[in-house]
Amino acid sequence: MFQMVIFDTSPMRRATQAAILDAIRSFQDDDRIRTGDALFIFFAGHGGETESPIVTSVSSTIPLHLDEGIWADGEDSSNRGTEFVAGFANAGLRSHVLISACSSREVAMEENGRGIFTSALLEILSAFGVDQLTYSEIPQRIPALPGQNPQCEGVNQNRILFNVKVARRSGTSYIMAAGAARGITDGAMFAFYQNASIDKCTPPLGTLSVRKANTFESVLDILSGCLLAHALAQSGVVLQVKARVAEELRICIASKKELHDVFKAVAEEMESETSPYSKIILVDASLALLKADLQNGSVVFDNLDPLVARYKPTRLSFNVSADADTVCPVLRSAAHYFWHLRRTNTQAALRHDVLVEFTELTFPDDDLLADARPCRPNLNVDGVVELIVDEDTKYGIRIVNGTNLPLYPALFFFESTNLKIESYYQPPTAGQFTVDPPLEPHGSLTIGYGSSGSIPFNYYLAEGEDWDVGFLKLFLSTEPVDFSNIPQPCPVDEDFRGAALVKTKMNSVWDTMLLTVIQRRA
C-alpha cells in the first residue's frame, strides 16, 4: 500500500536549499512513516548531504530518486569481533544503495523535458515490477543511454530477488558471467530455471555443470534434464546446487556414537542430488579445518585452520542441537567461509604492487564522518595488524594502487569464531554500462573515511575473552566483479544463499591479499 507524503519544492514553491532540507528532516518526525517503511523521494537536481538523524530516526529504507539514483535499505551490522562504529550503522553505503544516472565524468541528459534515465527506469519498473528486481539489476535492464553509464553501488545492492546468475546459450554450451574471481570452479553444478521468479517449490528444468571456470566467466554443459535443451532459447537463470570440488569441507569428528550417527545423516543429506550443501570429507585432525564434538548433548565446533591455530585454539561461539537439520547449515557456512578465506590467484598478479594501510582515525568535528582522518602510523606490519581493543577507537583503511591498471577492490572481514563474513567495501556495478574504477592507476581509495561512502569500524572482545583473531581479505580485479555472494551471517542466526547476475566478461586479472587482525585486551 502506498501513501503520498508530498513536499512540493518546485521553482514556484521556492526550492531553496533550506526548504529542501527542512522537508527531508521532517520525515524523522512524521507519524505516517513507520519503521521498515520505504520512502521514494524524487529530486530533479544534483547531489547534496544532510545530517544522520534522518536515517537513524525512522527507517533504514529510504529509496531516493534523483534522476541520478535510488537509495535502498541497510542491514543489521551486529557481529562478534568487529562492528561498525555506533552512530554510523546507517551511514555511508550501508544505509542505501545508490543508483546514479551516469558516471562521475558524465552529465545526466534530458529529452523532451524528461530525464532519459528516469524514463527508462519507469519503463523497466512497469515491465518487471518492484518485487521482481534487485537494485543492481536496474542498470543491467536499462537500454543503452547515449553518453550515460548508470552506476550501482552499496553494500546491499543485491536485495529483493533471489541471488541467481544469468546463463546464455553459446552453441551447445552455456556461458555464465561468473568465474574464478567469484569462486566458481570446474565441476560446480547449477540448476536451470526459465526466469528469476522462483522459490523453494519451483522445480528446475535441468542441471548444468561447469566445464571450465575462466577468470570472469564460466562455460557450462548440460548434465541432466531432457527439458533443458528445448526450454532454453537464448538465456535463463541458474542457481548453484552442488559444491565445487575445492569447497569440500575437511572435518574431523570426535569418537562418539551419537555424533557419528548425526554425521552419517548429514553425509546422506549432502550427497542428495538436490542438496545445496557442500560435501564433507572426514580427515585426521592434522588435516581438518573444522572439528566437531559433543558437549552436554549439543554439537560444538573448533576452528582448526592453521591461519587461526598458529595464534590461538578457537572454539566457535555457538553450539547446535545434535541433528542433521541444524548441523548441515553450520557445515555449509563453514565450507563457504573457508573457501573464500583461503582461495587466491596463484599467479600473484597484483598484490605486490598494492599497499594496504590500516590506521586509527580521529574525528575532530563532533564525530562527523566527512572530517575523519588518520591519526596514527600504519598498523599493518607484514600483513599482521595488532590492536589493543578499545571500543571507542575507530579505524579505517587506505588502499594504494601502485600499478598502471585501474582496479576494482572488494574488502571483507572474516570472523574466526562464528564463521561470519562482513562486507567492508564492494565495488560499484553497472550491468552493461561502463563502471568507474574506484582505484585508479597510482591512486588510492579510503575505506571507513573519506569519499568512498563506507563507514569506520572498530573491534571488541566478548566478555571473558582476552584476545581474538580475524582476517581482512582484499579481492582485486581489473574489471568489475560482483562479490555479493561472499558475505554471510553467523549460521545460527539466519540462512544465506549466494549467487549473482552475470554477463560476458573479457579476460582480465584478479588477485587477493590477506591481513591478520589480532585483538588483545588492554
Helices and strands as residue ranges (DSSP letters): G 11-13, H 17-25, G 26-29, E 41-42, H 53-57, E 64-65, E 82-84, G 92-94, E 98-100, E 110-111, E 114-115, H 116-128, H 137-141, E 151-153, E 165-170, E 173-176, G 180-182, E 189-193, E 206-213, E 218-224, H 228-231, E 235-242, G 245-247, E 249-253, H 257-271, E 280-282, E 290-295, E 298-303, H 306-309, E 314-321, H 324-342, G 351-353, E 354-362, G 369-371, E 373-374, E 380-381, E 384-388, E 394-401, E 408-415, E 421-425, E 444-447, E 457-459, E 467-477, E 510-520
